[in-house]
């Protein structure tokens, strides 16, 4: 996911997910149609290590459902859950274009990785998230 933000080719495919100026469940449905062209590259090492195809399928479905649920402004802070998992609050920060929030909270299910790698940012009640992409489309 982080590569999808840092590589121009991958961002071209991922940007549609971030372009919405609204943040709701429909934002979760805005997915790239070209993900299959390059996305498989990231799964080859696991396949070569012997991860069964059924595991790929089950994990993909769990991830898709979980990711759908975090795209909402209707759920506030969740206490201890926010500390370890990608919660709606943590993911709102990820989608925000505010300077303080830019390039933060990449984790799709576990936010603990962002805490370890220095890319974590708490949602600040004083700074409301602004959604979309830099250089708005206005279309």
Backbone as JSON, one array per atom type, in Angstrom:
{
  "sequence": "XXXXXXXXXXXXXXXXXXXXXXXXXXXXXXXXXXXXXXXXXXXXXXXXXXXXXXXXXXXXXXXXXXXXXXXXXXXXXXXXXXXXXXXXXXXXXXXXXXXXXXXXXXXXXXXXXXXXXXXXXXXXXXXXXXXXXXXXXXX",
  "N": [[0.83, -1.19, 0.0], [1.92, 1.22, 0.8], [3.83, 1.56, -1.22], [2.1, 2.08, -3.29], [1.56, 4.71, -2.9], [3.97, 5.97, -3.16], [5.25, 5.35, -5.54], [5.12, 6.47, -8.82], [3.84, 5.1, -10.94], [2.31, 3.16, -9.6], [0.8, 4.87, -7.99], [-0.73, 6.15, -9.91], [-2.59, 4.2, -10.43], [-3.75, 3.89, -7.91], [-4.7, 6.35, -7.09], [-7.37, 6.99, -7.71], [-8.84, 5.97, -5.64], [-8.36, 7.76, -3.64], [-9.29, 10.19, -4.53], [-11.87, 11.1, -3.97], [-13.72, 13.68, -2.47], [-15.32, 13.35, -0.4], [-15.77, 11.3, 2.48], [-16.74, 8.26, 2.91], [-18.57, 5.14, 2.94], [-18.77, 4.62, 0.21], [-16.39, 5.52, -0.77], [-14.64, 3.48, -0.22], [-15.26, 1.71, -2.21], [-14.16, 2.72, -4.47], [-11.95, 1.58, -6.33], [-8.9, 0.61, -7.95], [-8.84, -0.37, -11.36], [-6.78, -1.49, -12.56], [-5.19, -2.89, -10.84], [-4.58, -5.62, -10.89], [-2.67, -5.81, -12.84], [-0.14, -5.06, -11.85], [-0.15, -5.63, -9.14], [0.17, -8.32, -8.45], [2.88, -8.78, -8.27], [3.72, -8.29, -5.69], [2.85, -10.47, -4.32], [4.14, -12.71, -5.2], [6.56, -13.55, -3.77], [5.42, -14.75, -1.45], [3.9, -16.78, -2.57], [5.93, -18.32, -3.72], [7.1, -19.15, -1.39], [5.36, -21.01, -0.57], [2.75, -20.49, 0.32], [-0.59, -21.42, 0.37], [-3.03, -21.16, -2.33], [-5.7, -20.93, -1.43], [-5.43, -19.63, 1.02], [-4.53, -17.11, 0.19], [-6.9, -16.24, -1.09], [-8.84, -16.25, 1.02], [-7.69, -14.43, 2.86], [-7.63, -12.14, 1.26], [-10.38, -11.64, 0.95], [-11.15, -11.16, 3.64], [-9.59, -8.89, 4.16], [-10.68, -7.09, 2.27], [-13.35, -6.78, 3.21], [-12.86, -5.76, 5.78], [-11.49, -3.37, 5.14], [-13.54, -2.01, 3.84], [-15.19, -1.36, 5.98], [-13.77, 0.57, 7.48], [-13.93, 2.96, 6.2], [-15.44, 5.45, 7.04], [-17.0, 8.3, 8.54], [-18.64, 8.16, 10.62], [-17.98, 6.74, 12.87], [-16.3, 7.26, 15.83], [-13.36, 7.79, 17.86], [-11.8, 4.79, 19.09], [-10.56, 3.98, 21.44], [-8.44, 1.62, 22.98], [-8.38, 0.0, 20.72], [-7.72, 1.67, 18.59], [-5.03, 1.92, 18.99], [-3.71, -0.35, 18.12], [-4.89, -1.31, 15.77], [-5.98, -0.6, 12.39], [-8.25, 1.77, 12.42], [-11.44, 3.44, 11.88], [-10.87, 6.15, 12.55], [-8.03, 6.26, 12.39], [-7.73, 5.66, 9.69], [-9.03, 7.74, 8.45], [-7.17, 9.77, 8.77], [-5.21, 8.8, 7.04], [-6.43, 9.21, 4.55], [-6.59, 11.95, 4.44], [-5.57, 15.2, 3.21], [-4.35, 17.2, 4.54], [-1.46, 18.98, 5.63], [-0.28, 18.01, 8.04], [-1.21, 15.43, 8.12], [-0.47, 14.1, 5.84], [0.8, 11.35, 3.99], [0.63, 9.33, 6.02], [-0.26, 6.65, 8.26], [-0.48, 4.04, 6.82], [-1.18, 1.39, 7.24], [-3.31, -1.38, 6.65], [-4.8, -3.2, 8.17], [-3.41, -3.67, 10.6], [-2.23, -1.12, 12.58], [0.0, -0.91, 13.98], [2.38, -1.29, 12.61], [2.81, 1.17, 11.36], [3.32, 2.69, 13.58], [5.75, 1.56, 14.36], [7.42, 2.2, 12.16], [7.4, 4.93, 12.04], [5.4, 6.32, 10.67], [2.98, 6.89, 11.74], [0.11, 8.79, 12.73], [-2.01, 10.37, 14.95], [-5.49, 11.13, 14.75], [-6.43, 14.44, 15.0], [-8.55, 16.27, 17.0], [-8.69, 18.99, 16.76], [-7.91, 19.56, 14.21], [-9.58, 19.13, 11.5], [-10.03, 16.52, 9.16], [-9.3, 16.91, 5.73], [-10.41, 15.83, 2.69], [-9.56, 14.14, -0.41], [-7.43, 14.77, -3.22], [-4.27, 16.34, -3.65], [-4.29, 19.28, -5.58], [-7.01, 19.61, -6.71], [-9.6, 18.0, -8.6], [-12.1, 19.07, -9.2], [-14.27, 18.17, -10.66]],
  "CA": [[0.0, 0.0, 0.0], [2.8, 2.38, 0.83], [4.39, 1.71, -2.57], [1.05, 2.68, -4.1], [1.59, 6.15, -2.68], [5.29, 6.51, -3.41], [5.67, 5.08, -6.91], [4.21, 7.17, -9.74], [3.04, 4.13, -11.7], [1.32, 2.57, -8.69], [-0.1, 5.94, -7.57], [-1.67, 6.38, -11.01], [-3.65, 3.21, -10.27], [-4.36, 3.99, -6.58], [-5.2, 7.7, -6.85], [-8.83, 7.06, -7.81], [-9.37, 5.66, -4.32], [-8.15, 8.92, -2.77], [-9.76, 11.42, -5.15], [-13.15, 11.54, -3.45], [-13.67, 14.74, -1.46], [-16.17, 12.86, 0.68], [-15.2, 10.09, 3.07], [-17.83, 7.4, 3.34], [-18.41, 3.76, 2.47], [-18.59, 4.56, -1.24], [-14.96, 5.74, -1.02], [-14.0, 2.16, -0.18], [-15.55, 1.01, -3.46], [-13.38, 3.35, -5.54], [-10.72, 0.8, -6.42], [-8.25, 0.59, -9.25], [-9.17, -1.48, -12.26], [-5.52, -2.01, -13.1], [-4.4, -3.49, -9.76], [-4.12, -6.96, -11.25], [-1.53, -5.72, -13.75], [1.12, -4.96, -11.11], [-0.32, -6.07, -7.77], [0.62, -9.71, -8.26], [4.31, -8.78, -8.0], [3.93, -8.29, -4.25], [2.44, -11.76, -3.76], [5.01, -13.78, -5.7], [7.41, -14.16, -2.74], [4.64, -15.63, -0.57], [3.55, -17.96, -3.35], [7.14, -19.13, -3.82], [7.36, -19.71, -0.06], [4.43, -22.12, -0.35], [1.43, -20.11, 0.84], [-1.62, -22.0, -0.51], [-3.95, -20.21, -2.97], [-6.88, -20.71, -0.59], [-5.07, -18.63, 2.03], [-4.58, -15.82, -0.51], [-8.3, -15.89, -1.31], [-9.5, -15.95, 2.29], [-7.11, -13.2, 3.39], [-8.09, -11.04, 0.4], [-11.78, -11.35, 1.29], [-11.17, -10.55, 4.97], [-9.05, -7.54, 4.02], [-11.65, -6.28, 1.54], [-14.46, -6.48, 4.11], [-12.34, -4.88, 6.84], [-11.22, -2.06, 4.55], [-14.82, -1.35, 3.58], [-15.74, -0.87, 7.25], [-13.03, 1.71, 8.07], [-14.17, 4.17, 5.41], [-16.62, 6.13, 7.56], [-16.84, 9.37, 9.52], [-19.68, 7.95, 11.62], [-17.4, 6.07, 14.03], [-15.26, 8.09, 16.43], [-12.19, 7.1, 18.41], [-12.16, 3.49, 19.66], [-9.72, 3.65, 22.59], [-7.32, 0.69, 22.81], [-8.42, -0.54, 19.36], [-6.97, 2.61, 17.74], [-3.59, 1.79, 19.26], [-3.16, -1.54, 17.46], [-5.54, -1.63, 14.49], [-6.45, 0.46, 11.5], [-9.63, 2.08, 12.8], [-11.93, 4.54, 11.04], [-10.13, 7.37, 12.88], [-6.68, 6.16, 11.81], [-7.78, 5.64, 8.23], [-9.38, 9.09, 8.01], [-5.89, 10.47, 8.67], [-4.56, 8.32, 5.82], [-7.08, 9.8, 3.38], [-6.56, 13.41, 4.5], [-4.5, 15.89, 2.49], [-3.76, 18.21, 5.42], [-0.01, 18.8, 5.74], [0.06, 17.2, 9.21], [-1.69, 14.06, 7.94], [-0.02, 13.56, 4.56], [1.68, 10.18, 4.0], [0.56, 8.7, 7.33], [-1.2, 5.55, 8.54], [-0.63, 3.16, 5.65], [-1.63, 0.05, 7.62], [-4.67, -1.75, 6.24], [-5.47, -3.85, 9.29], [-2.63, -3.38, 11.8], [-1.61, 0.2, 12.57], [1.23, -1.04, 14.76], [3.51, -1.14, 11.68], [3.05, 2.61, 11.19], [3.96, 3.16, 14.82], [7.13, 1.08, 14.33], [8.18, 2.83, 11.09], [7.34, 6.39, 12.14], [4.42, 6.93, 9.77], [1.69, 6.98, 12.44], [-0.37, 10.09, 13.19], [-3.35, 10.36, 15.54], [-6.44, 12.14, 14.28], [-6.49, 15.56, 15.94], [-9.89, 16.87, 17.04], [-8.56, 20.4, 16.41], [-7.63, 19.69, 12.78], [-10.5, 18.27, 10.76], [-9.47, 15.94, 7.93], [-9.76, 17.38, 4.43], [-10.23, 14.67, 1.82], [-9.35, 14.35, -1.84], [-6.01, 14.73, -3.57], [-3.72, 17.7, -3.86], [-4.61, 19.67, -6.95], [-8.36, 19.05, -6.86], [-10.12, 17.86, -9.95], [-13.3, 19.89, -9.35], [-15.04, 17.61, -11.78]],
  "C": [[0.88, 1.26, 0.0], [3.43, 2.62, -0.54], [3.38, 2.36, -3.5], [0.98, 4.18, -3.96], [2.92, 6.76, -3.1], [5.82, 6.28, -4.81], [4.64, 5.7, -7.86], [3.3, 6.21, -10.49], [1.95, 3.53, -10.81], [0.34, 3.62, -8.2], [-1.14, 6.23, -8.66], [-2.85, 5.42, -10.91], [-4.42, 3.42, -8.96], [-5.06, 5.33, -6.34], [-6.72, 7.79, -6.89], [-9.49, 6.78, -6.45], [-9.29, 6.87, -3.39], [-8.78, 10.2, -3.33], [-11.08, 11.94, -4.57], [-12.97, 12.61, -2.38], [-14.59, 14.43, -0.3], [-15.54, 11.58, 1.21], [-16.34, 9.27, 3.65], [-17.62, 6.02, 2.73], [-18.22, 3.67, 0.96], [-17.13, 4.82, -1.63], [-14.23, 4.41, -1.07], [-14.19, 1.42, -1.5], [-14.77, 1.58, -4.64], [-12.02, 2.66, -5.63], [-10.19, 0.83, -7.85], [-8.73, -0.59, -10.09], [-7.91, -2.13, -12.8], [-4.65, -2.68, -12.04], [-3.85, -4.86, -10.1], [-2.89, -6.93, -12.16], [-0.19, -5.72, -13.0], [1.04, -5.52, -9.7], [0.22, -7.46, -7.48], [2.1, -9.8, -7.88], [4.58, -8.91, -6.49], [3.57, -9.63, -3.59], [3.32, -12.92, -4.2], [5.91, -14.38, -4.62], [6.65, -15.1, -1.81], [4.25, -16.91, -1.3], [4.76, -18.9, -3.48], [7.51, -19.77, -2.48], [6.37, -20.81, 0.29], [3.09, -21.76, 0.26], [0.37, -20.63, -0.13], [-2.55, -20.95, -1.12], [-5.2, -19.92, -2.15], [-6.62, -19.64, 0.48], [-5.08, -17.23, 1.4], [-6.03, -15.34, -0.66], [-9.01, -15.48, -0.03], [-9.0, -14.63, 2.87], [-7.56, -12.0, 2.56], [-9.53, -10.65, 0.73], [-11.91, -10.68, 2.66], [-10.69, -9.1, 4.89], [-10.03, -6.61, 3.32], [-12.82, -5.86, 2.44], [-14.0, -5.51, 5.2], [-12.12, -3.47, 6.31], [-12.5, -1.3, 4.24], [-15.32, -0.67, 4.86], [-15.02, 0.35, 7.81], [-13.24, 3.01, 7.29], [-15.47, 4.85, 5.86], [-16.22, 7.24, 8.52], [-17.81, 9.19, 10.68], [-19.17, 7.28, 12.9], [-16.25, 6.91, 14.55], [-14.07, 7.27, 16.88], [-12.64, 5.82, 19.12], [-11.21, 3.04, 20.77], [-8.56, 2.73, 22.24], [-7.25, 0.14, 21.39], [-7.6, 0.34, 18.4], [-5.46, 2.44, 17.88], [-2.96, 0.68, 18.42], [-3.67, -1.76, 16.04], [-5.83, -0.38, 13.68], [-7.93, 0.66, 11.81], [-10.14, 3.16, 11.84], [-11.18, 5.86, 11.29], [-8.75, 7.36, 12.25], [-6.72, 6.24, 10.29], [-8.26, 6.99, 7.67], [-8.11, 9.93, 7.84], [-5.19, 10.08, 7.37], [-5.13, 8.99, 4.58], [-7.0, 11.32, 3.34], [-5.37, 13.99, 3.74], [-3.91, 17.04, 3.31], [-2.26, 17.93, 5.54], [0.36, 17.86, 6.89], [-0.27, 15.72, 9.01], [-1.12, 13.36, 6.7], [0.99, 12.42, 4.74], [1.76, 9.51, 5.37], [-0.42, 7.53, 7.3], [-1.5, 4.67, 7.33], [-1.26, 1.81, 5.99], [-3.07, -0.23, 7.24], [-5.46, -2.43, 7.33], [-4.73, -3.54, 10.59], [-1.94, -2.02, 11.67], [-0.27, 0.18, 13.3], [2.47, -0.89, 13.87], [3.83, 0.33, 11.46], [3.71, 3.2, 12.44], [5.44, 2.77, 14.82], [7.99, 1.84, 13.32], [8.06, 4.35, 11.05], [6.36, 7.06, 11.2], [3.05, 7.03, 10.42], [1.39, 8.41, 12.84], [-1.78, 9.91, 13.73], [-4.22, 11.42, 14.87], [-6.57, 13.19, 15.38], [-7.87, 16.2, 15.87], [-9.86, 18.34, 16.63], [-8.3, 20.62, 14.91], [-8.46, 18.67, 12.0], [-9.84, 17.79, 9.47], [-10.12, 16.56, 6.7], [-9.42, 16.28, 3.44], [-10.07, 15.07, 0.36], [-7.89, 14.13, -2.17], [-5.54, 16.16, -3.72], [-3.92, 18.06, -5.32], [-5.96, 19.09, -7.33], [-8.83, 19.02, -8.3], [-11.29, 18.8, -10.22], [-14.16, 19.46, -10.53], [-15.65, 16.31, -11.35]]
}
